[in-house]
Amino acid sequence: MESKNITPTDPKNEEIIENKELNIWEALIPIIALVGMLFYNVYFAFGDDALSGSNQFILLLGAAVAAIVGFYNKVTYKQMMEEIAKNVKSTTGALLILLMVGALAGTWLISGIIPTMIYYGLQILNPTIFLAACVVICAIISIATGSSWTTSATVGIALIGIGDTLGISLGMTAGAVISGAYFGDKMSPLSDTTNLAPAMAGAELFDHIKYMAYTTVPTVIVTLIIFIIIGFTLDTSGTPEISDQLEAIQGAFTISPWLFIVPILVIGLIIKKTPPLIALLAGTLLGAIAAIIAQPEIVINIADSDTLSFNSAYKGVMKAITVDTSIETTSKELNDLFSSGGMAGMLGTIWLIICAMVFGGVMDAIGALARISKALLGLFDSIFGLFASTVASCLALNVTASDQYLAIVVPGRMYAKAFKDKGLAPENLSRTLEDAGTVTSVLIPWNTCGAYQSGVLGVPVVDYFFFAIFNWLSPFMTLLFAAFRIKIKQLKTT
């Protein structure tokens, strides 16, 4: 059965405005201007720091260019503002979910839930299947944290060192780390891109994750098989030493398999199709209770108190939910991992979504999206052609705009109407945005993701490119499903 929850950006609740006076080249002017400005902003000006706010302002500049085109074609300022207001309102659910995701991440850190996942995940290492184990470990950690960047910068660095001692190519280990990290990033409800893609396409978060699993799970299985085959052909030596990391985790947290009860209960709520906000709120509150019971000393330290009382417990939990929280261990590699931004840490992504909605609202108001959608439908008569065009657009934006978020935002907003006109459910688009936009960003050396991962792991993109199997295989998998009409969900007609 279909979920009866109203999605935060349901295209059925919006009308994309047509403007007969606007031609295709005028409609493309804001897109071309936006891509050009983003490319300069990332490649020449701010680099990795472009995510701190300048890219968001570039989206507003893109909206200004679109507004100029609109004024030229007799679209009023009032019309544009009304469409912007409608767009921003449509993302209310997604923005609230992002805030709740930040809250949940905070309580799951201080309760020891995330550290417990990491603790048991590290122990599955085995020299013969080291590369496959890297994929699994990084996938577990990335699902738990919702961050491929944090996973690579912490446990990823440790795994690179372990692989080096075993005589395994740094490129192979880096490829395995990145494959697992991005699998977890895609499938985690804590991930900003996992929230961003359905917000742009008009899908509901957990429907998006469920539908994305159809292409993502086969891709990671193929990735694991290839790494297992490679592992059996390698001549490895030595024993991986993880005792320091395990001792560091045990020294900072009380580790217990009982803590898995909380994520299991949340997963149960999700399976029962509980609304995302309710499931995440329940997970946050359960994490807070687990923190007070299992990690009272951590709660006391966060609250800057000497004893555990109602006030100190309240203060410690609230700080973890709302602001930056970090837990110090004896391992430098793990210290960055055991930190959370809370609700405040999600504001950057929320800012991006709002600015993207401003750009999309103006594009709607001037009739540009309708004109582009008509052109796309005229160019691509087949469903496969539409999927292929979406994949190509995501790849092009990762190369030119150098940012994975924009590789999701711009095609998502452009193609939503085209998918709807083809009778395709928004989950098709949101899945394709992730398969082609999120995971391929790390394969571009000058993309923020490629530059970051290469710098953190100390391995050039060209060295790990081939071994980041999950990342380059994902867009091929989504095209394969489209070509053979596998799990292509149709819009229900009423």
N, C-alpha and C positions, 0 to 999 in steps of 0.2 A: 504494500500500500504506500501511496505517496504521503509524505509528511504534510500535515495540515498547517504547519507554522508558516506565517507570512514571511517571506524572505526580505532582508533589509533593502535590497535593490532589485526588486522584482520588475522586469521590463514590462510586464503586463499592466503595471500601475503607471507607466509613463508613455507619453506620446512624443516621438521624435519629430520635430517640426520640419516641414518641407518648405523650401523657398525656391520658387521657380526662376527667380532672377539670378540665383547663384549658379555659376558653372563649376565644373569639376576642378579646374585649376585654382579658382578662388577658394574652393573648399579645402584644397590641399595646402594653401599658403600657410595657415597656422601650424599645420603638422610639420612642414618643411622648416619653418622658423623655429619651432620647438626643438626639433631634433638637432638643428644647427647650434642653437644656444646651449643645449645640454652637452653636446660634444665638446664645445669650447670650454664650458664650465668645468667638466670633469677632466678632460685631457690636458688642458693648458693652465687652468686656474687652480682648482681646489683638490683634485685627485680624490682620495678616499674621503676627505673632509666634506665633499659635496653633499653627502648624506645628512650633514648636520643642519642644513637649512637652505643652502643656496639653490639646490635643485627644486625645492619647494617654491622658491620665489621665481625661478625660471618658468615653472608651470603657470604662475600668475602673469608673467610677461607673455607667455604663449596665449593666455586668455585675452590679454590686451590686444595682441595682434588679431586674434579672431574677432574681437569687438570692433576694431577698425574696419575689417572686412564687412562686418554686420552693418555698421553705420553707412558704409558705401552702398549697401543693398537695402537701405531703408528699414533696418531693424532697430527698434527703439531701445534705449537704456533700460527702461522699465521691463520690457520683454526679457532682456538678458538677465536682469536681477531676479525676476520671477522664476526663471528656469534654473538659475544657480541655487535659489532657495529650495526648490523642489528636489534638486539633485543632492544637496547637503542633507536635507531631511530624510531622503531615502537611505542614507548610510547610517542612520541613528543606531540601528541594531548592531551593525558591524563595529561601530566605534565603542559601544558599550561592551561588546564581546572582547575587544582588544584590551580595554581597561581591566576586565575581569581576568583575562589571561595573565596580565602582569601581576595581579593580586595572587592568583593561584601559584605562579612561579615563585613568588616570595615565600609563601607558607610551605610549599613543598621543599624549598631549600632548607629553611630553618628547622623543619620537622625531621630532616634526614632522609626524606623519601628519595630525592634525587641522588644524594650521596650513596644511599643503599643500592640503587640501580647501578651506579658506577662501580661500586665495590664488587658486586657479584659479576658484573659484566667483564671486569678486568681479569677475573679468574678463569675465563674460558680460553685463555691463550694457550696455544700449542705450537711448537716450532714447525711441524709439518703443514698445518693449516693456518699458519700465521696470517697470511694475506686475507683469507676468508674471515678469520677471527677479527681482523682490523675492521672489516666491513660491518660485522655484527656489533662489535663494541661501540663503534662510532654511531651506528644506527640507533642503538639503545640510548646512548647519551644524548644524541640529537633529538630523538623523540621526547626524552624527558625534559630537555632544556628548551627545545624549539629553536635552537641556534646552531647552524653549521659552522659559523665563524668561531664561536666559543669552543665548540668541540675540537676543531682543528688546532686552535691556538693553545689548547691545554693537553688533553689526552693525545691529540694528533701528534704533537711534538714528542711526547713520551714514546709513542709507537714508532715514530721515525728513528729515534735513538735505538730502540729495541731491534728494529729491523736491520739497522746498520751493524749492530753487534752480531747478528745472525748471518751477515754477508748478503743480505737481500738488497737489490737495487733501490735507491731512494725514490726513484720515479715510480716503481711498483708500489712501494708502501704508501707514498703520497696519493697515488691513484686510488688505492683501497680505502684510505682514510677519507678522501673527498667523496668517493662513491657512497660510503656508509653515512657520512655526515649529511649529504644532500638527500639521501633517501629519508632519513629521519626528519630533516627540515621540511620536506614535502608533506609527510604524513602526520606531523605533530600539530595539534590544535593550538599549541603555544607559539607556533611560528608566525611571524608577521606576513610572509608571502602566502602562507596557507590561508590566512584571513583576507589578504588583499585580493587574491585571484577571484574568489567567489563574490567579494564586494563589487569588483569591477564587472563581472559577468552577470550578476543578478541571481546567484545561487546561494543556498543555505550552507553554512560551514560544514556540518557533519555529513550532509548529502554530498557535498563536494569531496570530502575525504573518502567516503565510501566509494564514490564513482571513480575517483582517481586511483583507487587500489587496483582496479581492473587492468590498468596498464603498468602501474608502478611495481606491483608484486611480481609479475612475470619478468620485468626488467631486472629487478634485484636478484631474482633466482638465477637468471642467465649470468649475471655478474658474478654471483657466488660460485657457480659451476666453473666458470673460466678461471677464477682465482684459485679454486681447489685444484684444478688441472695444472695450473702454473706452479702451485705449491709443491705438488708431487714430483715435478720435474726439477725443482731447485735442490741444490746441495747445501742444506742449512746446517749450522753448527752452533753449539752453545745453548744456554738455557735462558729464556727471557726473565729478567729480574724486575719484579713488580712489588717486591716486599716493602720498599720504601713508600710507594704510593698507598699500598693497603694499610700500612701502619699509620700513615698520615691521616687517612680517612677515619680509621678507628680511633685515633687520638683526638680528633675533633668532633666526632659524632658517635652516638650510640647506634650501632648498626644492627638491625633486626629484620628478619623476613616478615615479621608482623606488619611492618610499615607498608608492605605491598597491598594490604587490605584497602587502603585509601584509593590508589589508582584502580584497583579491581572494581571497587564500588562505583567510581566515576565512569569506568568503561561500561559497567552494567547499566548505568543511567543512560549513557549514549546509545547503547544497543536497544534500550526500551524507548528510544526516540524522545527522550526528555528534551525540552527546549534548551539550546546551548547555554543561555545565560543562567538557567536554573542548575544545570549540570556543573558548570564552572563555579558558580557560587557555592554549591554543595562541596565541591572539591576543595575550594579555598577554606571553608569553615572546618571541614574534616582535617585538612592540613594544619590549621591553627590548633585544633584540639590535640592532634598527634604531636605537635611541637611542644606544647605544654607538658604532655605526659612523657614523651621520649627524650626531649632535649631541653630540660628546664634551665640548665646552665647557659645555653646559647640564648634562650629567651631573656634571661636575666642580664646577660652582657649587652644584648642589643638595646635593652631598656635602660642601660646605665644604672642598674640597681644592685643592691647587695643580697637581697632575698627575693624569693618568689612569692608574690602577693597578687591579689586581683589586679591592682593598679599596674604593677610591673609586667604581669602577663599580658594585660590589655595593651600597654604601651609597646612592648616588644613585638607583639603580633601585628599591631597597627603600623608600626614602622616597616616591618617586612612586607606588608601588603601595599604600602603607598610609596615608599622611597627606596633609595639604594641601600642594599644590605650585602655585607660580605662576611665570610667566615674564614679566619686565618687557620692554616694548617702548617705542618713542618715541610710541606712540599711546595716549592715555588710554582711548579707546573700546574698544581691543582688549585692554587689560590684564586686565579682568575676565573676558574670554572665555578667555584663556590661563591658566586655573587649574583645578585638579582637587582634589577632596576625597579621592581614593583610596578605599580600603576604609572608612576612617573616615567619609567623606562619605555612605555608604549606611546608616549606623546609624539615622538618623532614620526612614527608611522601614521598616527592619527592626523598629524599636521599634513603629511603627504597626501592622505586620502582626501582631506578637505580641499587642499589646493588642486588636486586632480579633479574633484567634483566642480570646482569653479571653472577650470578649463573645459571640462565636459559640458557644463551647463551653458557656457557661451557658445560652444560648438553646436549644441542642440538648438539654441535660440536662433542662431543665424542660418540654420538649415544645412550646416556642413556635414553632419553625421548622416543625415538622410541622403544627401547627394553622394557621399562616398559609399554608403551602403548600396545604393542603386547601381553605382559603377562596379562594385565588387560582384553583385549578383549578376550583372551583365557579362563580366569577365569569366566568372566561374559558375557554369551551369550545373556542375555536379557537386555533390556533397563533399567528395574527396577533394575537389578543387578548393572549396572553402576552407577545409582543414589545412591543406597544403599552404594556402595563402596566409593563414593565421600563423603557422609555424615559421614561414619565411619572414613575416613581419616581426615576430619575436626575436628571431636570430639577427635580423638587420638592426633592430634597435639595441640589442646587446653589443653589436659591433660599433654602431655609430653613436648612440647615446651613452654607451659605456656604463650602464646601470641596470641591474636586474629589475628594480622596482618599476622603472619606466617601460621596460620590456613587457611588463604585465599591465600597467595602467593604460598606456596608449592603445595597444591592440584590443584590450578588453573593452574599452569604451567605444572604439571604432566598430568592432565586429559584433557587438551584442545584438543590434538590430538585424544584421545579415543572418545570424544564426536563427533568430526568431522567425524571420521571413521564410527560412527553409524548413520551418517546423521542428527545429532542434531545441531540446531543453538546454538551459544555461549551463548545466553541468558539463556538457560537451566542450563549451568554450573555456570554462574555468579549468578543466583538466588539461586542455591543450596549452593554455597559458603557462601552467606549471611545467608540463612536459617539455615545452620548447623555450620558455622564458626564464624560469627559476634556475634550472639545472645547467643550462649551457653558458650562463654568465661566467662561470669559473674557468671556461675553456678559452676565454679571450684575454690575452696578456694585459691589455690596457683597460679592460673593464675593472671596475672597483673590486669585484669579487676575485677575478684572476690575479690582480696585483696583490690583493690582501693575502690570499692563500699561498701564493708563490713566496711572498716575503716572510710569512709566518713559518711555513714549513721548510723554508730554505731550499726549495726545489723549483727550478724554472718551469713555466707552463709547458714548454715544449717537451720537457722530460716526463711529466706526468699525464700529458694530454691523452695518449693512447690507453693508459692504464686507468683513467677516470671513466671506466667502462659504463657505469650506470648513467653518467652525465651525457655522453654522446649517443648512447643507445636509446635514451628516452624519447627524443623526437621521432626517431625511426619507428619505435613501438606505437606511438600514437597515430602515425600515418598508416601503419600496418592495420591497426584496428579500424581506421576510417576506410581504407581500401576494401576491406572484406566485411564492412558493416557490422563489426563486432561491438556489442554494447554501445550502440549509438542511440541514446535515449531520445525519444520523440516528445514533443509538447503534447499534453493531453488536451483534446478538444472538448469543449463543454456545450 
